[in-house]
Amino acid sequence: MATSMKRAGHPSSSSLNIFQELLETIESLTGVRTVIYDRQKFTTRAGRQAIDPSFLGHRSEFCTVVRTVKSGQDGCNLSDVEQATAEAARRGEPFLHQCHGGLVEVVMPVVYRGENMATVFCGQAILENSPVADDRWLARRAGELGVSPEALIAARDKLPRISEKKLVEIGKLLFHALSHLAETEGRAALDRALALERDKHVRESLAYVEQHFREPMGIRELSQHVHLTPAYLSRLFHRAMGMTFLDYLTQRRIAEAKELLRNTAMKMSDIAFEIGYSHQSYFGRKFRQFTGVSPLQFRKANRP
């Protein structure tokens, strides 16, 4: 039976990217992982919020072990990023794909107006009678890659097992839901993209935020930089980005905090200061508001 693999630190529904919300729902209901390769950033534009980095690429323990060596990294790039995404664009519908490590997934395009905008992988699972389920086959493959057979087998044992029929059914359901979202939300995304392209003040604002989000900042400081009134800039920003300036700034800071929580041992107070907050308690409240968990809970769930 598949076990729930819902990722810790997911935002509340009010702040989620709608595409991410769909992927999380599928994971919660089925126990299989979903990831998205979105080179054109379509789902971020259409979904109004940045997708959590944990959904951007294959990050299961099995995939992580494979990518500890260059041959594994090269195989993943060829199998997933190049071959599978190209095949999804060519087919325009879901299909089963076995990666070079032996795992099987349903791969599907996110199609908007006949164009492949992104590619979603659903599975990272072991099918019945799959060769990756055999210890001897997997040990031999580990030797070919140059990784530890014991580590790869241990990581394999943590993956869900599922029938091919069920995986295909999950893929079809997800594909139809993604297609509907792409069509309905894509129109709003195009409107925002056009507004952003036409308005240099918003582009300048985004560049300024990226350079200075770690510093104390508000709409007044930003409006002075782009030589507009705070009220007028607020309206321009919301029209182009689909969110308020404060929500965008907070989202950017929280994304940086997640990276620091995952990859460093910095104290919470130091992380708060690093991303532009002078008080740890305020940082904690904003982090929970945007992710649904405390910074400490997020770190515990996302560190090896």
N, C-alpha and C positions, 0 to 999 in steps of 0.2 A: 504494500500500500504506500502511495506517495505521502511523504510527510511535508508539512508546511515549511516553505523556505522564504517566507516574507522577510524582507530585509529590514533590519533595525534602523531606526532613524528616519523613517519615512515621514513626509510632511502630512499635516492635516489636510483634509480634502479642500479646504478653502485656499490653500497656497500651492497645491500641486499643479504641475504641468499635467494637462489632461491626458496626454499620451502616456506619461509615467504612471498616472493613476490606473489606466487600463492595464498596463503591464503588471503592476503590483497586484491588481485584482486577479489576473490570470494566475500569477504565482501563488497567491493565497488560496485560491480554490483548487488548484491542481497539484501544487508542489514542485512544478518544473520551473526552471529559471528562464527569464527572458532578457535579452539584451538588444540594443539598437545601434546600428552604424548609421549616423546621420551627418554625412559630410557637408550637406548643404544647410544644415541647421534649420531644416523645415519644421521639425516638431517643436523646436524651441520657439520659433517665430509664431507658429500656429497655436502652441499651447500656452503662450504668454509668459511662461516661467522657464528657467533653466532646468534641464533634466539632471537628476542626481548623477554624479560621475560613476556610481556603482552600476548604472545601467548602460554605460557607454563602453561596451567591449566585454569580452569573456573574462570573468574574474573569479571563477570557481577555484577551489583549491587544486583540482585536477589540472586545469588550464595553467594555473600559476606554476605548478611543478614543471609542466612541459616547457614553459617559457623561461625557465632558469638557465637554459643553454641557447646559444645562437641558432642551432639547427631547429630547435623547437619554436623559437620566435619566427624564423623564416618560414617554417611549415605552417604556422598559424596565419601569418600574413597572406601566404599563397592560398591556403585552403579557405579561409573565411573572408578576408578583406578583398581578395582579388577574384577567386573563382566563384564563390557562393554569391557574392553581391552582384557580380556580372551575370550569373545564371538567373538570379531573381529578376533583374532588369529585363533579361531576354524573355523569360517565361511570362512574367506579369501575374503569376499566381503562386501559391505555396507549393513547395516540393521538399522531399526528404533529402538531407545532406549528411554524409558521414565525414567528419573531419579527419585529419591525418593521425590524430590520436585515438580514433576509433569510436568517439561519441557521435550519437545521431541527434539531429535537430530538424525541426521544420523551419525552413527559411522562406520568408515572404517579403515582397516589396510593399512599401507604403506609396500608393499611387495617387497622384493628384493631376487631373486633366490629362491622363494618359502618360504622364511622366513619372519615372521612378525617383521619388524624393529621398527615400531612406530604405534601409533593410533591417528587418527584425528577425532574430534567431530565437526560437523557442524550443527548449529541451535540455541540452547538456545532460542527457539521460542515457541509461543503459537499456536497450531493447532486448526482448526475449531472443535467445540464441545469437546475440551479438558477440563478435570475437573479443571485444574488450572485456567481456564478462569472464573470460578464461584467463586464469593467472599466468599460465605459460605463454600465451600469446602476448599478454600485456608486458610480462617481464622481458620478452624478446624485443618488443617495440621500445621499451625503456632503454635497453642496451643499444639499439640502433640510434636513439636520440642522444644517448649519453647522460641520462638522468638515473636517479636511484630507483630500481624496481620496487623496493619496499615502500618508498615514499609515494610512488605513483599508484601502487595497488591500494595503499591505505587511503589515498585521496579518492580513488575510484569507488571504494566501498561506502563513501559518504554520499554518493550520487543517487538520485531516485531511479528506480526501475519501473518501466512502463511498457505497455504493449504498443506495437506499431499502430494498431487501429485507434487506440485512445490518443496517441500523440498526433496523428493526422486529424482527428476530430477537433482537438484543441487548436491546432493550427488553422483549420478552416474557420472556426469561431473567431479567433483573434484577427485573422485576415479581413473578414467582413466588418468587424468592429473598427479596425484601423482604417479601412477604406472609407467608411462612413465619416469617421472623425476628420480624415484628410479633406474630404469634400466640404463638410460643413464649416470646419475651422479654417480651412485654407483661404477662403474668401476674406475673412477678417485679417489673416496673416498678410495677405497681399496688400490690403489697405494700409496696414501698419508699415510694411516694407516700403511702400511708395511714399508714405508720409516721412519716413526716416530718410529716404533717398533725397527727397525734395528739401528737407530742412537742415541746413548746415548747423543751426544752433543746437539741435538735438545731437547731431554727430559730435560736435565739439563738447557737449555735455558728457556724453558717454566716454570720450577720450579722457576728459578731466577726472571723471569718477575713477576710471581705471588707474590713473596715476596717483590719485589722492585719497582713495577710499579708506586707507589706514589712518587718516588724519581726521580730526573733528571737522564735520562738514554738514551744511544744511542747504536748503534751497536758496537762501539769501546769498551765501558765498558763491554758489554756482551761478546764480543770475548775474552777479557782478562780473564774473569771468566772461560770460557770453554777452553782456551789455543788454540785458532784458530785465523787465520787472519780474519779481518772483511769481506773481499771479499769472502773467502771460506765459512764462517759461513752464510753469506747472501744467497749463493746458496743452501746450505743444508737446511736452514730454509724455503726458498721458495718452494723447492721441496717437503718437508714434509708437510707444512701447506697450500700450495696453495695461499699464500699471502706473501708480504714483511714483514720483522720484524717490520718496522715502522707502517704499517697498523695494524698488530696484537697488538702492544703496544697501539696505539690510540684506537682501538676497545675495548681493556680491560679497558682503562681509561674512555671511554665514557659510558661503561656499569656501571662502578662504579658511575659515575656522575648521571646517570639516577636514580639509587637507592637513592642517596642523595637528588636529586630533588623531588622524590616521597615521601620520608619518613622523611625529616628533613626540618627545616626552615633556613638552613645555607645560608649565603649571597653568591652570585655568585663568588666573589673574593675568599672567603674561600673555596668553592668547587674546584675552579681552583687550588688553592694551595694544597688542600688535594689530588688531583689525579696526581700531578706532574708537573703542569704548573705554571710558575712564573707570567704570565700576563693573566688577565681576558679576554682581547680582543682576544688573541690567542686561549684560551679555547673556546670562543664563536664561532670563525670561524671554528675550528675543529668540534665542536658539530653540527653546522649547516651542515657542509660538510657530516657528517656521518648519520645525522638523518633527514635533510630537514627542521628543525625548529630551532629557537633559544632556549637556555636553559630556558628562561623565558616562552616562549610559551609552551614548554614541561611541565614545572611545572604547569602552569595553566590548561592544559588539563588532567593532571594525578594526581592532588590532589583532595580529596573530597571537 
